[in-house]
Amino acid sequence: MTTTTAPAAGAVEHRQPSPVRRPSLARLTVVELRKLVDTRAGRWLLITIGLIAAVVATLQLIYAEDADQTFANFFVPSLLPVGVLLPVLGILSITSEWSQRTALSTYALVPRRERVVAAKLIAVMLTALASVLASLIVAAAGTALASATGGAGTWHFEASLIFNAVILQVTSVLMGAAFGLLLLNPPLAIVGYLLLPTIWGVLGEMVRPLHGPAGWLDTSKTMEPLFSSDTITGEQWGRMVVSLLAWMVLPLAAGLLRTLRREVS
């Protein structure tokens, strides 16, 4: 005689837990882009960037000579004030985890901190590219209005103008992000970004032995050929690269090392 034993009531079959898939870099970037819009400071900074580009074009329509109302003349002036605000956006994005005390939860969900930093850098670079697109749209609208109201309305421009604009805005936002990554404190990083290059530029003009190094390390001088010269020479490109190594690459590297080693409390 054989007997069978029925499984005990309520017995639960144990299953192997499925492995947790880490979020992709693209998904992390989307999250960081959303953070730029979700925070009040980031949202208003983005709105201000768009408004400034529109105000600059409006002032040119009102006060600029008819012959100067061209696409290039609408486009280039809108880049400069926007380029001042973009680094602040980069600083706020990089330092948000520490200033808003979300670093513990963020790095618990994504233990590899370099992936979070990479997503933040990609997000601010995409924002810089979007700002160039916004300047192009504003310049196109200004040129069309100028043509309709008796201005020159000339659409001709060099293709290198857009390439140079991308370089200017992307490097500007990355310089701000570098200071944010190095200092991890929004007010300190903003003051440091605005103050240190300015002090160096003043010293480079006042102290004679610094005239030579200032020509290679003062970004206000090395980036100037992007819009003041028809063709940029090899030496000018070299000066630009050296200055960006000093003010962007080195702070980024040092800041990344500090972020990876900083204790989260």
C-alpha positions as CSV (number, residue, x, y, z in Angstrom):
1,M,0.0,0.0,0.0
2,T,1.4,3.3,-1.0
3,T,0.6,6.7,0.4
4,T,1.1,10.2,-1.0
5,T,1.8,13.2,1.0
6,A,-0.1,16.3,0.0
7,P,1.9,19.5,0.1
8,A,1.3,21.5,3.2
9,A,-1.3,24.2,3.0
10,G,0.2,27.6,2.5
11,A,3.5,26.3,1.3
12,V,5.2,28.9,-0.9
13,E,7.5,28.0,-3.7
14,H,10.7,29.8,-3.5
15,R,11.8,31.6,-6.6
16,Q,15.1,33.1,-7.4
17,P,14.8,36.9,-7.5
18,S,15.3,38.4,-10.9
19,P,18.4,40.5,-11.2
20,V,17.8,44.2,-10.9
21,R,18.7,46.0,-14.2
22,R,20.6,49.2,-13.7
23,P,19.2,52.3,-15.5
24,S,20.8,53.1,-18.8
25,L,22.8,56.3,-19.3
26,A,20.0,57.5,-21.6
27,R,17.4,57.1,-18.9
28,L,19.6,58.8,-16.3
29,T,20.1,61.7,-18.8
30,V,16.3,62.0,-19.2
31,V,16.0,62.1,-15.4
32,E,18.6,64.9,-15.2
33,L,16.8,66.9,-17.9
34,R,13.6,66.6,-16.0
35,K,15.3,67.8,-12.8
36,L,16.4,71.0,-14.7
37,V,12.7,71.8,-15.4
38,D,11.2,70.5,-12.1
39,T,13.3,72.8,-9.8
40,R,12.1,76.4,-9.5
41,A,15.6,77.8,-10.0
42,G,16.3,75.7,-13.1
43,R,12.9,76.4,-14.6
44,W,13.2,80.2,-14.2
45,L,16.7,80.1,-15.4
46,L,15.7,78.4,-18.6
47,I,12.8,80.9,-19.1
48,T,15.2,83.8,-18.5
49,I,17.6,82.4,-21.2
50,G,14.8,82.4,-23.7
51,L,13.5,85.8,-22.7
52,I,17.0,87.3,-23.0
53,A,17.5,86.1,-26.5
54,A,14.1,87.5,-27.5
55,V,14.8,90.9,-25.7
56,V,18.1,91.3,-27.5
57,A,16.5,90.7,-30.9
58,T,13.7,93.2,-30.1
59,L,16.2,95.9,-29.1
60,Q,18.0,95.4,-32.3
61,L,14.8,95.7,-34.3
62,I,14.1,99.0,-32.5
63,Y,17.5,100.6,-32.3
64,A,19.8,99.0,-34.8
65,E,20.4,100.6,-38.2
66,D,18.4,99.0,-41.1
67,A,21.6,97.8,-42.7
68,D,22.7,96.0,-39.5
69,Q,19.5,94.0,-39.2
70,T,20.8,90.8,-40.6
71,F,20.6,87.2,-39.5
72,A,24.2,87.1,-38.3
73,N,23.7,90.3,-36.4
74,F,20.6,89.0,-34.7
75,F,22.2,85.6,-33.9
76,V,25.6,86.5,-32.4
77,P,24.5,89.1,-29.8
78,S,21.9,86.7,-28.4
79,L,24.6,84.2,-27.7
80,L,26.7,86.3,-25.3
81,P,24.2,87.0,-22.5
82,V,22.8,83.4,-22.8
83,G,26.4,82.2,-22.5
84,V,26.7,84.0,-19.1
85,L,23.6,82.2,-17.7
86,L,24.4,78.7,-19.1
87,P,27.3,78.0,-16.6
88,V,25.0,78.9,-13.7
89,L,22.6,76.2,-15.0
90,G,25.5,73.8,-15.2
91,I,26.5,74.6,-11.6
92,L,22.9,74.1,-10.3
93,S,22.6,70.8,-12.1
94,I,25.9,69.4,-10.8
95,T,25.4,70.6,-7.2
96,S,21.7,69.8,-6.9
97,E,22.3,66.4,-5.2
98,W,24.3,68.1,-2.4
99,S,22.4,71.3,-2.0
100,Q,19.0,69.6,-1.9
101,R,20.3,66.7,0.2
102,T,19.3,64.0,-2.3
103,A,22.8,62.6,-2.7
104,L,22.1,59.7,-0.3
105,S,19.0,58.4,-2.2
106,T,20.5,59.1,-5.7
107,Y,23.8,57.3,-5.0
108,A,21.9,54.5,-3.3
109,L,19.9,53.9,-6.4
110,V,22.9,54.4,-8.7
111,P,26.0,53.4,-6.7
112,R,28.4,54.2,-9.6
113,R,28.6,58.0,-9.1
114,E,30.5,58.6,-12.4
115,R,27.3,57.5,-14.3
116,V,25.2,60.1,-12.5
117,V,27.9,62.8,-13.2
118,A,28.1,61.7,-16.9
119,A,24.3,62.0,-17.2
120,K,24.3,65.5,-15.7
121,L,27.1,66.6,-18.1
122,I,25.2,65.2,-21.1
123,A,22.0,66.9,-19.9
124,V,23.6,70.4,-19.6
125,M,25.3,70.0,-22.9
126,L,22.0,69.1,-24.5
127,T,20.6,72.3,-22.9
128,A,23.4,74.3,-24.4
129,L,22.6,72.9,-27.8
130,A,19.0,73.8,-27.3
131,S,20.0,77.3,-26.4
132,V,21.8,77.6,-29.7
133,L,18.6,76.4,-31.5
134,A,16.6,79.0,-29.6
135,S,19.0,81.7,-30.7
136,L,18.7,80.5,-34.3
137,I,14.9,80.7,-34.0
138,V,14.9,84.1,-32.5
139,A,17.4,85.3,-35.1
140,A,15.2,83.9,-37.9
141,A,12.1,85.7,-36.5
142,G,14.1,88.9,-36.1
143,T,15.4,88.7,-39.7
144,A,11.9,88.0,-41.0
145,L,10.4,91.0,-39.1
146,A,13.3,93.2,-40.2
147,S,12.6,92.3,-43.8
148,A,8.9,93.1,-43.4
149,T,9.5,96.5,-41.7
150,G,12.1,97.8,-44.1
151,G,15.4,96.5,-42.5
152,A,18.1,94.7,-44.4
153,G,16.7,91.3,-43.6
154,T,19.7,89.6,-45.0
155,W,19.8,85.8,-44.4
156,H,23.3,85.1,-45.6
157,F,25.7,83.8,-42.9
158,E,28.7,81.4,-42.8
159,A,28.0,77.9,-41.7
160,S,31.0,78.1,-39.3
161,L,29.0,80.6,-37.3
162,I,26.7,77.9,-36.0
163,F,29.7,75.6,-35.3
164,N,31.5,78.3,-33.3
165,A,28.3,79.1,-31.4
166,V,28.0,75.4,-30.4
167,I,31.6,75.5,-29.2
168,L,31.0,78.6,-27.2
169,Q,27.8,77.5,-25.4
170,V,28.9,73.9,-24.7
171,T,32.3,74.9,-23.3
172,S,30.6,77.7,-21.2
173,V,28.1,75.3,-19.6
174,L,30.9,72.7,-19.0
175,M,33.1,75.3,-17.4
176,G,30.3,76.1,-15.0
177,A,29.7,72.4,-14.4
178,A,33.4,71.9,-13.7
179,F,33.3,74.5,-11.0
180,G,30.2,73.0,-9.5
181,L,31.7,69.5,-9.5
182,L,34.9,70.8,-7.9
183,L,33.3,72.9,-5.1
184,L,29.9,71.1,-4.7
185,N,28.3,74.2,-3.3
186,P,26.1,76.4,-5.5
187,P,26.9,79.9,-4.1
188,L,30.6,79.1,-3.8
189,A,30.8,77.6,-7.3
190,I,28.9,80.5,-8.9
191,V,31.1,83.1,-7.2
192,G,34.2,81.1,-8.0
193,Y,33.3,80.8,-11.7
194,L,32.5,84.5,-12.1
195,L,35.3,85.8,-9.9
196,L,38.4,83.7,-10.6
197,P,38.6,84.1,-14.4
198,T,37.8,87.9,-14.0
199,I,40.7,88.3,-11.4
200,W,43.0,86.4,-13.7
201,G,42.0,88.6,-16.7
202,V,42.6,91.8,-14.7
203,L,46.0,90.6,-13.4
204,G,47.0,89.6,-17.0
205,E,46.3,93.1,-18.1
206,M,48.0,94.9,-15.2
207,V,51.0,92.7,-14.4
208,R,53.5,92.8,-17.3
209,P,55.1,89.3,-16.7
210,L,51.6,87.8,-17.0
211,H,50.9,89.3,-20.4
212,G,52.2,86.2,-22.2
213,P,50.4,83.6,-20.0
214,A,47.2,85.6,-20.1
215,G,47.1,85.2,-23.9
216,W,46.9,81.5,-23.4
217,L,44.8,81.2,-20.2
218,D,42.4,84.1,-20.4
219,T,39.2,82.6,-22.0
220,S,37.8,86.1,-22.7
221,K,40.7,86.5,-25.1
222,T,41.2,82.9,-26.4
223,M,37.5,82.5,-27.2
224,E,37.2,85.9,-28.9
225,P,38.3,84.7,-32.4
226,L,35.2,82.5,-32.6
227,F,33.2,85.5,-33.7
228,S,35.8,88.2,-34.4
229,S,37.8,86.4,-37.2
230,D,36.7,85.0,-40.5
231,T,39.2,82.2,-40.2
232,I,40.8,80.9,-37.0
233,T,44.5,80.1,-37.2
234,G,46.2,77.1,-35.7
235,E,47.7,79.2,-32.9
236,Q,44.3,80.6,-32.0
237,W,42.9,77.1,-31.8
238,G,45.9,76.1,-29.6
239,R,45.4,79.0,-27.2
240,M,41.7,78.1,-27.0
241,V,42.5,74.4,-26.2
242,V,45.1,75.4,-23.5
243,S,42.7,77.8,-21.8
244,L,39.9,75.2,-21.8
245,L,42.3,72.6,-20.3
246,A,43.0,75.0,-17.5
247,W,39.5,76.2,-16.8
248,M,37.3,73.2,-17.8
249,V,39.2,69.9,-18.1
250,L,41.3,70.1,-15.0
251,P,38.4,71.3,-12.7
252,L,36.2,68.5,-14.2
253,A,38.8,65.8,-13.5
254,A,39.5,67.1,-9.9
255,G,35.8,67.5,-9.2
256,L,35.0,64.0,-10.4
257,L,37.7,62.6,-8.2
258,R,36.3,64.6,-5.2
259,T,32.7,63.5,-5.9
260,L,33.7,59.8,-6.1
261,R,35.6,60.0,-2.8
262,R,33.2,62.3,-0.8
263,E,31.3,60.7,1.9
264,V,27.5,60.9,1.7
265,S,25.8,61.7,5.0
